[in-house]
Amino acid sequence: MITPVKALRKNRFKTALIFLSMTVSIAAIFLISAISGGVVSMYSAMLKTDGDIIVTQKGIADTFFSDINRSMTTTIAAMEGVKEVSALILGAAPVDPLPIVGIYGVSDNRFKSYTLKQGSYPKTREVMLGSKIYETLKHPETIVLSKQTFTVSGVFKSRIGFEDGGVVMPLEDAGKLFHKSASIFLISLNDLGQSDAIVAKVNALNSQIEAKTTESFIDSYNQFKIIQTSSDVIGAMAFLMGILGIVSMMSMVVNDRKAEFGIMRSIGLSSGAIIAKLLWETLIIALAAFFVAWGLSEGVLELIEHAEKFQGYINGEITAALLLKVFIVSVVMALVGTLLPAVYASRIDPMSLIQRGGA
């Protein structure tokens, strides 16, 4: 009997087509999941820096639209158990020739979160640039934001792509630029066990603000849910396309190998054995496609991370959890896509082939 490997070699062209279809589908799932996870991870990491509790305007759809009075930071900082409070303004603006750049206005105590590579922290009418955007803009001495010129005081390095490709300025200047007091407060605690009590105290200060623990905020943030849902939908489409490609190609393979399956049935081979044989053949292709797609995806993610046009805003990492998830998806895709053609092959009547001359 022909082994699965010999069968694949015998049908090289169709095997190559199935392999290509599966590789593209698996790579698509890898990239979509890794990039969406990377966006969520970067923004989450930025919020978690020096922030055990996050305060925003109540009922806003996005932190970029939040506007809260920064004078409340003094009251919050005086609460028992609060270690430090920093205020941020989150915004975006074009910086010629870039169409959009993240702008971060921060209170003075927040500057320590940025590791300087050169220069100094910004003062009034000054900004510091992330190393990524500094290189992209060819080491500028000044930049223009909303028709206002700011001197570049320094360059910092951040592992968070959004920040490394962004502009940081004093809170006062950002407030004038975006016409708001503060977007969010980040509250650092002495003891995380007091977080619920402090959240309650902060929420009691003003009915227009909303305080949450950082973990709770990230879990409930609408933008993260939208990104994750979009990723799941596109990933599901790639999965279905992969299955349809396998079904189509395996149907042609089965049709070409009717005589072979007819002989197997005539010598007493069970339907289950024929189904298992075809499933093994596709599973071998799936495993090869999985590892090739993994390697290709790592290469694409590396290119994206260092591409100037993305400014470090698009990033992704293939984690162990994602690797396991995509491996399972790859195996399921191969088995489900092969099942119908395999069942059809197992039911071929050898007598009908003899009557038609083996056609």
C-alpha positions, 0 to 999 in steps of 0.5 A: 500500500502507498504510504502518505509520504509517497502519495504526496510525492506522487501528486506533487502539483496538487500537494504544492497547491494545498501546501500554499493555500494552507501556508497563506491562511495560517500566516494570515491568522498569525499576522492578524492575531500578532498585530492586534495583540501587539497594539493592545499590549503596547497601549496596555503597557503604556497605561500600566507604567506608574499606574495602578489606577486610571482616572478618565472622564466618565462615559467617554468612548476613547481616552483621546476624547477624555478631559478632566480637571488636572487640579484634582491631582493635588487632592488625590495625591493627598489621599492615604495610600497614594504614592504618586499621581501623574497627569497625561494628555493624549492627542495626535497631530500631523508632523510634516512629512508624517500624516499623524503622530502621537502627542503626549503631554505629561506632568513633570513627575512623568518624565522619569518614565522616559529613558533619555538617549540625548539632550534633556527633558523638555521645558516650555515650548520644547518637546522630546522625540522618541528615537523612532520618529527622531530617525524618521524625521532626520534628526530635526532641531524643531518641529511644527505642531498645529502651526506652532514651532517647538524646539527639540530638547532631547531624544528618548528610547521606549520599548512601547512603539506608540511612545517611541514613534511619538512626541512628548511635551510638558502638560501645560503646552499640550493643554494649550495645543489640544484645549483640555486640562488632562486626558487621564490620571495615573495613580501609583499606590503604596499597597495594591490591596487598598486599590478598591478603597482608593477607587471609591474615594476618587469616584466620590470626588466628582460625578464626571470622572471614573476611576478604575484599576488598570487591569479593570480598565484594560479589560473593559476598554471598548477600543481593545474589544473592537480590535480583538473582535475585528481580529477574530472575524478576519482570522475566522475568514482566513480559517474558512478560506483555508478549509474551502481551499483544502476541500477543493483541492482534496476533491480533485485529488480524490477524483484523480485517485479513484482507481487507487481507492477502488483497489483498496476497497476491493482488497478489503480495506475498510472505509475508516482506513481510507479516511485515516490515510487521507487525513494523515496526508493532509496533516503532514502538509498542515504541519509543514505549512504551519512551520513555514507560515510561522517563519514567514510571519516572524520575518514579516513582523520583523520588517514591520517593526523596523519599517519607517512608514509605520513609525513603530506604531504597528508591532506584533509578537508571536507568543507561546499562547498564540503559537499553540492556538494557531497550531490547533487551528492548523490541525483542525483546518486540515482535518475538517477540510479533508473530511468530506473528500475522505468520506467520499473516497471511502465510499467508492464502489470498486465494481462501478470503476470496473464497469466504467473501465477504471475511469 
